[in-house]
Amino acid sequence: MSLDSHIENVLWSQDQIQERVAQIASQITDDFKAAPDPPLIVGVATGAFLFLADLVRKIRLPISVDLVRAQSYGSGTVSNGAPTISLDLKLDVKGKHVILVEDIVDTGCTLSCLIAHLESKGASSVSVCAFLDKAVRRKVHIELVGDGKFYKGFECPDYFVVGYGMDFAELYRNLPYVGVLKPEHYK
């Protein structure tokens, strides 16, 4: 089975992705280089793992990294709107600036749930770093905490995309690019 043959078209190539990740990492480095404490980077498993790995290697600050897992898709293609946290943080976020790293922000339900969760654990501020922002599907307004900022890689059109960590039924995460999955492979 060739995964590439399941892709209708490529939206962002491996080179475009790496260039944009470097730009975001540079922006984060500049924004936090004068901060009294380095930020805590929290990746949302599993979709953001490649973006998270590439991003943190390019941030030129002494950062800490942790993971949280929230689920709202199951094996479907549409968020169920009721995210659950199935793996919590290991590190203490109390009084810290947290940068939440997401693969894609769609309805905003999962992200809002995670921001509220971090705030309830005492984070002094929460920023979001989303690889893809599918604002056209947003159902809830994203409210950052404290001096939080919203970093985004690309504005995503309303297609079902896979690759660079994003999946359908746990497949396609290993594609080095982001592409539109042909409908016959998910319907």
Secondary structure per residue as TSV (DSSP state, phi and psi in degrees):
chain	resnum	aa	ss	phi	psi
A	1	M	-	360.0	124.0
A	2	S	-	-96.7	115.2
A	3	L	G	-62.3	-36.4
A	4	D	G	-58.7	-33.2
A	5	S	G	-71.0	-12.7
A	6	H	G	-86.6	-4.6
A	7	I	E	-99.0	126.7
A	8	E	E	-71.1	-47.7
A	9	N	E	-160.7	155.1
A	10	V	E	-91.1	127.0
A	11	L	E	-88.0	-43.0
A	12	W	E	-138.2	127.0
A	13	S	-	-77.7	168.2
A	14	Q	H	-57.5	-43.0
A	15	D	H	-65.8	-42.9
A	16	Q	H	-61.8	-40.5
A	17	I	H	-63.3	-48.8
A	18	Q	H	-63.6	-37.1
A	19	E	H	-65.0	-43.7
A	20	R	H	-69.5	-38.9
A	21	V	H	-61.0	-42.3
A	22	A	H	-62.3	-39.7
A	23	Q	H	-63.7	-44.3
A	24	I	H	-64.3	-45.4
A	25	A	H	-59.6	-40.2
A	26	S	H	-64.7	-40.9
A	27	Q	H	-64.6	-43.2
A	28	I	H	-62.9	-44.7
A	29	T	H	-57.5	-47.3
A	30	D	H	-63.8	-41.1
A	31	D	H	-67.7	-28.0
A	32	F	H	-114.5	1.8
A	33	K	T	-64.9	-26.7
A	34	A	T	-98.1	0.0
A	35	A	S	-67.3	145.6
A	36	P	S	-64.8	-30.9
A	37	D	S	-129.3	142.3
A	38	P	-	-69.3	154.6
A	39	P	-	-74.1	158.6
A	40	L	E	-100.7	122.9
A	41	I	E	-94.3	124.5
A	42	V	E	-119.4	113.1
A	43	G	E	-88.0	143.0
A	44	V	E	-93.8	112.5
A	45	A	E	-78.8	147.9
A	46	T	T	-105.0	-16.1
A	47	G	T	-60.2	-32.4
A	48	A	T	-89.9	5.1
A	49	F	H	-62.1	-39.1
A	50	L	H	-72.0	-44.6
A	51	F	H	-59.5	-45.5
A	52	L	H	-58.4	-48.8
A	53	A	H	-61.2	-46.6
A	54	D	H	-65.9	-41.4
A	55	L	H	-64.3	-51.1
A	56	V	H	-67.0	-27.4
A	57	R	H	-69.7	-19.0
A	58	K	H	-103.3	-9.6
A	59	I	-	-78.5	125.5
A	60	R	-	-98.8	58.5
A	61	L	S	-140.8	159.2
A	62	P	-	-80.7	88.1
A	63	I	-	-101.4	159.6
A	64	S	E	-108.8	152.5
A	65	V	E	-131.9	137.2
A	66	D	E	-141.7	171.8
A	67	L	E	-128.1	149.5
A	68	V	E	-134.6	150.1
A	69	R	E	-122.4	126.2
A	70	A	E	-130.1	140.6
A	71	Q	E	-125.9	134.8
A	72	S	S	-143.8	-1.3
A	73	Y	-	-106.4	-30.0
A	74	G	T	60.2	-132.4
A	75	S	T	-107.2	17.3
A	76	G	S	-92.7	-170.9
A	77	T	S	-113.3	-1.5
A	78	V	S	-127.8	134.8
A	79	S	-	-59.2	140.1
A	80	N	-	-82.7	-4.9
A	81	G	S	78.0	-0.8
A	82	A	-	-129.5	75.4
A	83	P	-	-68.7	149.8
A	84	T	E	-126.8	147.1
A	85	I	E	-94.2	116.2
A	86	S	E	-106.7	-9.7
A	87	L	E	-146.0	119.5
A	88	D	-	-95.4	172.8
A	89	L	-	-67.2	151.9
A	90	K	S	-94.8	-35.9
A	91	L	S	-86.7	151.9
A	92	D	-	-82.7	127.5
A	93	V	-	-101.0	0.5
A	94	K	T	-58.3	125.4
A	95	G	T	74.1	8.7
A	96	K	-	-107.6	156.5
A	97	H	E	-88.9	124.0
A	98	V	E	-110.0	135.4
A	99	I	E	-111.3	110.8
A	100	L	E	-85.7	119.8
A	101	V	E	-104.4	116.4
A	102	E	E	-115.6	151.0
A	103	D	E	-75.5	-47.6
A	104	I	E	-149.1	136.1
A	105	V	E	-105.1	117.4
A	106	D	S	-109.4	-98.7
A	107	T	S	-68.2	-27.3
A	108	G	S	93.6	-6.6
A	109	C	H	-63.8	-48.6
A	110	T	H	-63.2	-45.3
A	111	L	H	-61.9	-43.9
A	112	S	H	-62.0	-40.3
A	113	C	H	-61.7	-44.8
A	114	L	H	-68.3	-39.6
A	115	I	H	-62.0	-45.6
A	116	A	H	-61.7	-38.5
A	117	H	H	-63.0	-45.4
A	118	L	H	-66.7	-38.9
A	119	E	H	-64.0	-40.1
A	120	S	H	-65.8	-24.2
A	121	K	T	-87.6	2.4
A	122	G	T	96.0	13.6
A	123	A	-	-59.9	133.9
A	124	S	S	-74.1	-29.5
A	125	S	E	-155.6	154.5
A	126	V	E	-134.1	121.9
A	127	S	E	-103.8	162.6
A	128	V	E	-123.5	135.4
A	129	C	E	-124.3	98.9
A	130	A	E	-102.8	127.7
A	131	F	E	-63.1	-48.0
A	132	L	E	-123.2	140.6
A	133	D	E	-120.5	111.6
A	134	K	-	-101.7	67.6
A	135	A	G	-61.2	-26.4
A	136	V	G	-62.2	-21.2
A	137	R	G	-103.0	5.0
A	138	R	-	-61.6	131.2
A	139	K	-	-112.2	-22.8
A	140	V	S	-127.7	148.0
A	141	H	-	-77.7	131.3
A	142	I	-	-83.6	119.0
A	143	E	-	-110.3	113.5
A	144	L	-	-78.6	165.3
A	145	V	B	-108.3	138.6
A	146	G	T	59.3	-130.0
A	147	D	T	-90.6	28.0
A	148	G	-	-61.1	149.4
A	149	K	-	-122.9	159.0
A	150	F	E	-113.4	111.3
A	151	Y	E	-101.9	137.4
A	152	K	E	-139.4	147.6
A	153	G	E	-80.1	-63.4
A	154	F	E	-139.5	148.8
A	155	E	E	-82.0	123.0
A	156	C	-	-100.2	127.5
A	157	P	-	-67.5	168.7
A	158	D	S	-81.6	68.4
A	159	Y	S	-122.5	160.2
A	160	F	-	-87.7	110.8
A	161	V	E	-108.5	151.4
A	162	V	E	-138.6	168.5
A	163	G	B	104.5	164.6
A	164	Y	T	49.0	46.5
A	165	G	T	99.2	-22.2
A	166	M	B	-87.6	145.2
A	167	D	-	-131.1	171.1
A	168	F	B	-130.1	120.5
A	169	A	T	51.7	40.8
A	170	E	T	70.7	9.7
A	171	L	B	-105.9	161.8
A	172	Y	S	80.4	-2.8
A	173	R	T	-58.2	-31.2
A	174	N	T	-84.1	1.1
A	175	L	-	-67.3	136.2
A	176	P	S	-80.9	-0.3
A	177	Y	S	-128.3	175.8
A	178	V	E	-110.9	125.6
A	179	G	E	-135.0	164.7
A	180	V	E	-87.1	124.0
A	181	L	E	-77.0	132.8
A	182	K	-	-61.9	134.9
A	183	P	G	-55.9	-32.7
A	184	E	G	-64.8	-12.4
A	185	H	G	-95.9	-4.4
A	186	Y	T	-133.7	1.7
A	187	K	-	-106.9	360.0
